[in-house]
């Protein structure tokens, strides 16, 4: 059964019974219409600001016209909305869920980008033919230049460099991501 990563809705600050929930990471959902058994890891913050790692369950509805099968609705008393529930296991496969959040569909309203102030500089940016990468520290690793679809256009090995020249004259006009390990910056190509 294929799995796909699901987008993370921004539910920071959502409250239920004086408890605040901040999602830390998501699992995957199966490619079928509804997967009521996908688990996500989250941190539950109580009103006393004590952090307790908690396991959550995501019921995900891909399309507003989709519905939960009757057995799921009857067994769990659920509506046709996507929802997040806190769960506790009672045996190998049986578990109970406490309903916390419900939403008709997952909509991405904001994407938190990595702070790039200290990653590295790209000069000039926008660029036409060549750019200089200036690193805060000596850096080595594989430099990847990818487009918006994730296609790799340039792959170069950098070995203990504080600066690196990159030829970009063969790149089509557009916006690209330059990544070295966990460091990433955006590069715009203009002509």
N, C-alpha and C positions, 0 to 999 in steps of 0.2 A: 504494500500500500504506500503510495507516494505521500510525502509530507512537504509542506511549503511553510516558510517563515511567515508570521503574521505581523502586521504593523502594530506599533504600540500606541494606543490612544493616550492622550495626556490626562490622567485622572488624578494627578497630584492635587491635593487639597480637597478631594471628594470625601465626604464624611458620612458615616452611618453610626447612629447611637454614640456620638461623641468620639468616634475613632476615625483616624485619618489613615488612608491607604496610599502607599507609594509603590508602584510596580517597579521591580528591579530587573527582571528579565522574563521573556516569554519562551514558551516551548514552541512546538509546531502543531499545525492542524493537518488532518488528513485531507486528501483532495475531494472527498465526498462532500455533499451539500452541508451536512451538519456533523460536527464532531463534538459530542458532549463530554468527552473524557480527556481533553487536552489540559495539561497542567502548566501553570506558570508559577515561578518563584516570586515572592513579594515580601516586603517588610511591612508589618502592621505596627503603626505607632498608636499607642493608647493615649488617653487624655493626660496621663502622667508622664508622657514622653519616654516610656520604656520601649525598647526595641525588642520585638519577638519575631524571629523568622517564622513565617507561616506558609503553608502550602495552599494554593488557590486553584480553583478549577475554572476554566473558561468554556462557556457555551457560546459558540460563534455561529452567526447566521450570515452567510455570504451575501445574500440578496434580500431586500425587504419582502419579496414575494415568496421566499422560502418559509417553511414552517417546520416546527419540531414534530417528528412523528408522534402519533397518539400515545404509544407506550412510554415515551419519554415525558410527555406532558402529564399523563396520569401518574406515572411512577414518582415524578419529582414535583408535580404541581407547578410546572413552569409555563410562562407565557412564551410567545414566539420571538421575544427579543433576545439579542445576545446579552450575556450576563457574566458577572464574575462572582463566584461563591467561595467562601472559606470551607475547606473540607477537613474531615478527620476520618482516618481509616478504622474499620471495625472488622478485621479479618483480611483474608487474601484479596477479595474483590469487592466486598461490600463497604460502602462508606456513606456518610451523611454530609449534607451540605447546608450551610447557613447562607442565605441569599444576602448579598450586599449591594451590588451595583447592577443596573439593568440599562441597556441602551439599544435603540432600534437598529443602529448600524455603527460600525467603527469608521470614523472619519478622521483623517489626519489633519489637524489644524495647525500644527507647528512641528518642525523638526529641529531638535537641538543639535547644533553643529559643534564640532570639536573646536575649542579655543585655539586659534592658530597664531596668536601673538608671539608665542615662543617656539613654534614648530621650526620653521625656516622661512627665509625670504626668497621670493622669485623676482628678479630684476632683469629687464623691465616686465611689467605685467599690467596691461595687455602686451603681447609680444608678436613679432612677425617672423623672425628667422632664428634667433638664438636667445637663450635666457641664462642667467647666472643664478645658481642656487647657493644661498649663503646660510650656513648652519650655525647655530649657537655654539655647539661643541663639535669636536671631531666626530664624524659620522661615517659608518659603513653599513652596507646592506644593499638590498636589491631595490632600485628605483623603478617604479612602474608608473607609466602615464596611461590613464584609462579615460574613455569617453563616458557619456552619461549611461550607456547601456552596459558598461563594465568591460568592453572590448579593450584589450591591451594594445596600444599603438607603439609604445617605446618601453624597452626593458634594458636597463643598464646596471652593472654592478659598480657600486661606489665603495672605495677602500680608504678608510681613515682620512676623509677630506673635510675641510672647513668651507671650501667653495668647490663648485662643480659647474662646468659649462655644458649646456644641453642644446643640441641642434633640433629646432622644431619647425624648420622650413617646409618639411613634407607633411606636416599636420594640416588637415582641412580647418577652415574657420570654425570656431566653436569653443566650448568650455570643457576643460579636462581636469582630472584629479591627478596630482603628482603625489605618490605615496612612497615613503621609505619606512618600513616597519610600521609603527603606530603613528608616525608623523604624516600629516596630509595637508596639502594646500591646493587651492584652485588656480588654474592657469587659463587665461583667455587668449585665444589666437585671433588676430585681426590681420587684414591685408590692406 
